[in-house]
């Protein structure tokens, strides 16, 4: 019986991996379409996740700050 659960668990992990790969691919396409435009990214977050404009702006700003910190740490 344990072998059946292992099989189900393995199949579930494969499907989750496929879904994540597809989502990453879609994110890359969306980001390319946005073309680095702040307002478009905020709008896309609002539309995709149903969040308020202020929350979307905060998330974009937080992400931008993280990227900037990573760049600084790499060049230091």
matplotlib code that plots the C-alpha trace (Angstrom):
import matplotlib.pyplot as plt

x = [0.0, 2.9, 4.2, 0.9, 1.1, 4.7, 3.5, 0.7, 3.1, 5.6, 3.0, 1.7, 5.3, 5.7, 2.4, 3.4, 6.7, 5.0, 2.6, 5.5, 7.5, 4.4, 3.8, 7.5, 7.2, 4.0, 5.7, 8.6, 6.2, 4.2, 7.4, 8.6, 5.2, 5.4, 8.8, 10.0, 7.1, 6.2, 2.6, 2.0, 3.5, 1.3, -1.8, -0.9, -0.5, -3.9, -5.6, -3.9, -4.2, -7.2, -5.3, -5.6, -3.4, -1.5, -0.7, 0.5, 2.7, 4.1, 4.9, 6.7, 8.6, 9.6, 10.8, 12.7, 14.5, 15.4, 16.9, 18.9, 20.2, 21.3, 23.1, 24.9, 25.9, 27.3, 29.4, 30.7]
y = [0.0, 2.4, 2.0, 3.3, 6.4, 6.9, 6.7, 9.2, 11.5, 11.3, 12.1, 15.0, 16.4, 16.1, 17.9, 20.6, 21.0, 21.3, 23.9, 26.0, 25.7, 26.9, 29.8, 30.9, 30.8, 32.9, 35.3, 35.8, 36.5, 39.0, 40.7, 41.0, 42.5, 45.0, 46.1, 47.5, 49.9, 50.4, 51.3, 48.3, 46.0, 47.4, 47.0, 43.4, 42.6, 44.2, 42.2, 38.9, 38.9, 41.1, 43.4, 47.2, 49.6, 50.6, 47.0, 46.3, 49.4, 48.3, 44.8, 46.3, 48.7, 45.9, 43.8, 46.7, 47.3, 43.6, 43.6, 46.8, 45.3, 42.1, 44.1, 46.1, 42.9, 41.3, 44.3, 44.8]
z = [0.0, 0.8, -2.8, -4.2, -2.0, -3.1, -6.7, -6.1, -4.2, -7.1, -9.7, -7.6, -7.4, -11.2, -11.8, -9.4, -11.1, -14.5, -13.2, -11.7, -14.9, -16.9, -14.4, -14.7, -18.5, -18.3, -15.9, -18.3, -21.2, -19.0, -17.9, -21.5, -22.5, -19.6, -20.9, -17.5, -17.2, -13.5, -14.1, -16.4, -13.8, -11.0, -13.3, -14.1, -10.4, -9.7, -12.4, -11.8, -8.0, -7.3, -5.0, -4.5, -6.4, -3.3, -2.4, -5.9, -5.8, -2.4, -3.7, -6.8, -4.6, -2.2, -5.1, -6.6, -3.3, -2.9, -6.4, -5.7, -2.5, -4.3, -6.9, -4.3, -2.4, -5.7, -6.6, -3.0]

ax = plt.figure().add_subplot(projection="3d")
ax.plot(x, y, z, "-o")
ax.set_aspect("equal")
plt.show()
